[in-house]
Amino acid sequence: MTRLSHTSSESGEARRLFSLESPFPEEASTLRFLEPPDTCANTLWTRLFSGDYDKPFIVDARLRRFLHFDFDAIQSEMDLVRPDRLCLAYTRKMMAFLLFNRAPKHVLLLGLGGGSLARFCYRRLHDTSLTAVEINEHVLALRPEFLVPPDDERFRVIHTDGAAYVADLPSRMDVILADACDRSGIAPQLDDLTFYRNVRRCLAPGGIFVANICGTQDSRNAHLLRIRQVFDEEWLALP
């Protein structure tokens, strides 16, 4: 069965997401795509299962909403009843920076994704200025679906490359959260020693950098080595 769902974009214009019922009989869920109404469902399934589909998509399962790049991994999860709840364990661990700084003035989020960290920080850190940087225009197009707050005096989302943004950032941040991943692991723009050096330069005195290290074992080890090169022994890894 195919159906269209109607939502509102940030600008208030109507947005249609092409929807399909889950092909898996044990899953009572709906998949939703940034595709036009006349999309061929069979062609879309073929691209999804071959790994050729290059846009993020939504899976709605009862009271949960998930962001996917493919069927191999979940990128983000949102509780539709409590949207600012951190559903995935790694997001709760990233917020452990609050053990060291309970009231940061400036937080930079590299990677928006489904907005879990952005929503949590916006709802809970009332005196914090938040900037989120996201390079993927299709992720940004799904921003209303994940109830990411609109830009205001203390929150803004910027469409640009996170590594380039940090390289040109003149101000200092109390906290930098890097959660920029694609279907293969950490986004290639962040896979560079210069990126980590720029991050350290942009931290205020006593500032904290938190990164979601994902991907293959070799990739994770390489990133941890770069972090150790830049931050010496002032780092901690949580599984």
C-alpha positions in Angstrom: 0.0 0.0 0.0 1.2 3.5 -0.8 0.0 6.7 0.7 1.1 10.3 1.0 1.5 12.1 4.3 1.2 15.9 4.5 3.4 17.9 6.9 4.6 21.5 7.2 8.1 22.6 6.5 9.9 25.3 8.5 8.8 27.9 6.0 5.2 26.9 6.5 4.9 25.4 2.9 3.1 22.1 2.6 5.5 19.1 2.2 4.5 15.7 0.8 6.5 12.7 1.9 6.1 9.6 -0.2 5.1 6.8 2.1 5.2 3.0 2.0 4.1 0.3 4.4 6.9 -1.8 5.8 7.7 -4.9 3.6 8.6 -6.8 6.8 5.4 -8.6 8.2 6.7 -8.4 11.7 7.2 -4.7 11.6 4.1 -2.5 12.0 5.8 0.6 10.5 5.6 3.1 7.7 8.6 4.3 5.6 8.5 7.9 4.4 10.7 9.5 1.7 11.6 12.8 0.2 10.2 11.7 -3.1 7.4 13.0 -5.4 3.9 11.5 -5.4 4.4 9.7 -8.7 7.5 7.7 -7.5 7.5 4.1 -8.6 7.4 2.0 -5.4 9.1 -1.0 -7.0 12.0 1.1 -8.2 12.3 2.7 -4.8 12.4 -0.7 -3.1 15.1 -1.9 -5.5 17.3 1.1 -4.8 16.8 0.7 -1.0 17.7 -3.0 -0.9 20.6 -2.6 -3.3 22.1 0.3 -1.2 21.8 2.7 -4.1 19.3 5.0 -2.5 21.2 8.2 -1.4 18.8 10.1 0.7 17.9 9.8 4.4 14.4 8.4 5.1 12.0 8.0 8.0 10.6 4.9 9.6 7.6 5.4 11.8 6.9 2.6 14.2 4.1 3.1 16.6 5.3 5.9 19.0 8.8 6.1 17.7 10.3 7.8 14.7 13.7 6.8 13.2 16.1 8.4 10.8 17.9 5.9 8.4 20.4 6.2 5.6 20.0 2.5 4.9 18.6 -0.6 6.6 21.9 -1.4 8.2 21.8 1.1 11.1 19.6 3.6 12.9 20.9 7.2 12.7 18.5 8.8 15.1 15.4 7.9 17.2 12.7 10.1 18.5 9.9 9.4 21.1 6.8 11.0 19.6 5.3 11.4 23.1 8.4 12.9 24.7 10.4 14.3 21.7 13.3 15.7 23.8 14.0 12.4 25.5 17.3 10.9 24.5 16.3 7.4 23.2 19.7 6.1 22.1 22.3 5.3 24.7 25.2 7.0 22.8 23.3 10.3 22.9 22.9 10.1 26.7 26.7 9.4 27.0 27.5 12.4 24.8 25.5 14.6 27.2 27.8 13.4 30.0 29.7 16.7 29.5 27.2 18.1 31.9 29.1 16.4 34.7 31.9 18.9 34.0 29.9 21.9 32.9 26.3 22.1 34.0 25.6 25.5 32.4 27.6 26.1 29.2 27.1 29.4 27.5 27.9 28.3 23.9 27.5 24.8 22.5 28.3 23.9 18.9 26.8 20.7 17.4 28.5 19.3 14.3 25.8 17.2 12.6 22.1 17.7 13.1 20.8 14.3 12.0 17.4 13.7 13.6 18.0 16.5 16.1 18.2 14.4 19.3 21.0 16.4 20.9 19.6 19.7 19.6 16.1 19.1 21.0 17.5 18.0 24.4 19.9 20.9 24.7 17.2 23.4 23.6 14.6 22.2 26.1 16.9 21.7 29.0 19.7 24.3 28.7 17.7 27.4 28.8 20.6 29.9 29.1 22.8 28.2 26.4 23.4 29.5 22.9 23.2 26.6 20.4 24.5 26.4 16.9 24.0 23.2 14.8 25.9 22.6 11.5 24.6 20.1 9.0 26.0 19.5 5.5 23.3 17.2 4.1 20.5 19.2 2.5 18.2 16.2 2.7 18.7 15.8 6.4 17.7 19.5 6.7 14.6 18.9 4.7 13.4 16.4 7.3 14.0 19.0 10.1 10.2 19.6 10.7 9.5 15.8 10.9 11.9 15.5 13.8 10.5 18.6 15.6 13.8 20.4 15.5 13.1 23.9 17.0 13.0 26.8 14.6 15.8 29.3 14.6 15.5 32.0 17.2 17.7 34.2 19.4 19.5 31.3 21.0 19.3 28.5 18.4 20.3 28.3 14.8 21.0 25.7 12.2 23.6 26.4 9.5 23.8 24.4 6.2 27.6 24.0 5.6 30.5 21.7 6.1 31.3 21.2 9.8 35.0 20.9 9.4 35.2 24.1 7.3 33.0 25.9 9.8 35.3 25.0 12.7 38.3 26.0 10.6 36.9 29.5 10.2 35.3 29.9 13.6 36.7 33.0 15.4 34.8 32.5 18.6 35.4 30.1 21.5 32.9 27.3 22.4 32.3 25.9 25.9 31.3 22.6 24.3 31.6 21.1 20.8 29.6 18.0 20.1 30.6 16.1 16.9 27.9 13.6 15.8 28.4 13.8 12.0 28.1 10.3 10.5 27.1 8.9 7.2 26.2 5.3 6.2 29.9 4.3 6.4 30.8 5.9 9.7 32.2 9.3 10.6 31.8 11.8 7.9 34.9 12.1 5.8 35.1 15.9 6.4 36.0 15.1 10.0 38.4 12.3 9.2 41.5 14.6 9.4 44.1 15.5 12.1 43.6 19.2 11.1 40.0 19.0 12.1 40.8 17.9 15.6 43.5 20.7 15.9 40.9 23.3 14.8 38.4 21.9 17.4 40.9 22.3 20.2 41.7 25.8 19.1 38.0 26.7 19.1 37.5 25.5 22.7 37.2 28.1 25.5 39.4 27.5 28.5 38.1 24.4 30.2 36.1 23.6 27.1 34.9 20.1 26.3 34.9 18.2 23.0 32.7 15.2 22.6 32.7 13.0 19.6 30.6 10.0 18.5 33.2 7.6 17.1 31.6 5.1 14.8 32.5 2.9 11.9 34.8 -0.1 11.6 37.3 -1.0 14.3 40.2 0.3 12.3 38.4 3.6 11.6 37.6 4.0 15.3 41.2 3.3 16.3 42.5 5.8 13.8 40.2 8.6 15.2 41.2 7.8 18.7 44.8 8.1 17.8 44.2 11.5 16.2 42.4 12.6 19.3 45.2 11.5 21.5 47.7 13.3 19.3 45.8 16.6 19.7 44.5 16.3 23.3 47.4 14.4 24.8 46.2 12.4 27.8 43.2 14.7 28.4 40.6 12.3 26.9 38.3 9.6 27.9 36.6 6.9 25.8 33.2 5.4 26.7 32.1 2.2 25.0 
